[in-house]
């Protein structure tokens, strides 16, 4: 009986493996937090780049005098897409649309173009269709035109360890043409 009690006392006083056990318990949680923060940081970075790309595209178009050529617009799409570097541009979809805001506050699409994977085509917004603008923008632009630049990007996590779902990012920017009036697309 004395031998059993002595071994129980030694077991209670033994602290040699305590740090290793605590480390083994904390390590998975700390790794998950670290990798998760890396993933979230990457997502935020791509979202900000998408905002910059859409904003740059809209600003470049809004600076056009009264006309813009299709070739110039393609160059603007390429330049705005370059902002996404070093992320792949393959999933980037850019749309630029000119919207007329009538005096009564109704809206209609004048023209719309998009770029997806280096392919340029008419945009998803049909000519003369209504375009939903925020009320504040409609109030500012009554009787004028608005350039709407949109960016879409499917963000895939780097490792997929913390989360493995693709995140669909979307950004939209509004600009008034710098020289007033409409911008004709040739």
SULZI-V188871 format. One line per field, one symbol per residue. ss: DSSP state (A for helix, B for strand, O for the rest). burial: b if it has 9 or more other C-alpha atoms within 8 Angstrom, else e. A space follows every 50 residues. Layout:
ss = ???
burial = ???
//
This chain:
ss = OAAAAAAAAAAAAOOOOAAAAAAAAAAAAAAAAAAAAAAAAAAAAAAAAA AAAAAAAAAAAAOOOOBBOAAAAAAAAAAAAAAAOOOOOOOOBBBBBBBB BOOOOOBBBBBBBBBBOOBBBBOOOOOOOOOOOOAAAAAAAOOBBBBBBB BBBBBOOOOOOOOOOOBBBBBBBBBOOOOOOOOBBO
burial = eeeeeeeeeeeeeeeeeeeeeeeeeeeeeeebeebbeebeebbeebbebb bbbbbbbbbbbbbbebbbeeeebbebbeebbebbeeeebebbbbbbbbbb bbeebebbbbbbbbbbbeebeebebbbebebeeeeeebeebbebbbbbbb bbbbbebeeeebebeeeebbbbbbbbbeeeeebeee
//
